[in-house]
Amino acid sequence: MSIQDIIEGKKQWRAHLARVKALPQDYRIVYKEMQRYLFKVGPIDLPDGPLLPGILDFFEEGVAGGKGVLELTGTDVAAFCDDLVKDSPTYADAYQKSLAGEPDTAER
């Protein structure tokens, strides 16, 4: 990874955070809790993958449609997050594979 890639990644992340700050407060709170939860249990490609920007797009559509955030996610936000990542490899999966001695886990 070059310096230019790191700088570009930081620019993209800052633009993402600016979009989050533009959300109404209830959406921001739920988004940050989802982000915290997903960083703990979520997929390996979370920082670079499409999941967080996809959630943000979904929330922006909800705001434009005049819906409350819990109308979109339901009251169990953790279950909503679990459904989003159910088919994605997680760090826990990679750890389990490494314990089982399966190849191709050291690169993750």
C-alpha positions, 0 to 999 in steps of 0.5 A, spaced: 500 500 500 502 506 497 502 513 501 497 515 495 493 509 497 493 511 504 491 518 503 486 517 498 483 512 503 483 517 509 479 522 504 474 517 503 473 515 510 472 523 512 467 524 506 463 518 509 464 521 516 461 528 513 455 524 510 454 521 517 454 527 521 449 530 516 444 525 518 439 526 523 441 525 531 437 518 531 440 516 525 447 518 527 446 514 534 444 508 531 449 508 525 454 509 530 452 503 535 451 499 528 458 501 526 461 499 533 457 492 533 460 491 526 467 492 528 467 487 534 463 482 530 463 484 523 466 481 517 473 481 515 473 486 509 468 491 513 473 497 513 474 497 505 468 493 504 461 496 501 457 494 508 458 501 511 457 505 505 451 501 504 448 502 511 449 510 510 445 510 503 440 506 506 439 511 512 439 517 507 434 514 503 430 513 510 431 520 511 429 522 505 422 518 505 421 521 512 421 514 516 424 513 523 430 509 523 427 504 527 422 503 522 428 501 517 432 497 522 427 494 527 427 495 535 433 489 535 439 493 531 444 487 533 439 482 530 439 487 524 446 487 523 447 480 524 443 479 518 447 483 514 453 479 515 451 472 516 454 470 510 460 474 510 467 471 513 468 474 520 475 475 524 472 469 529 471 465 523 478 466 521 480 465 528 477 458 528 480 456 522 487 458 524 485 453 530 483 448 526 489 448 522 486 450 515 490 453 510 489 460 507 488 463 514 495 467 516 494 472 510 488 475 514 
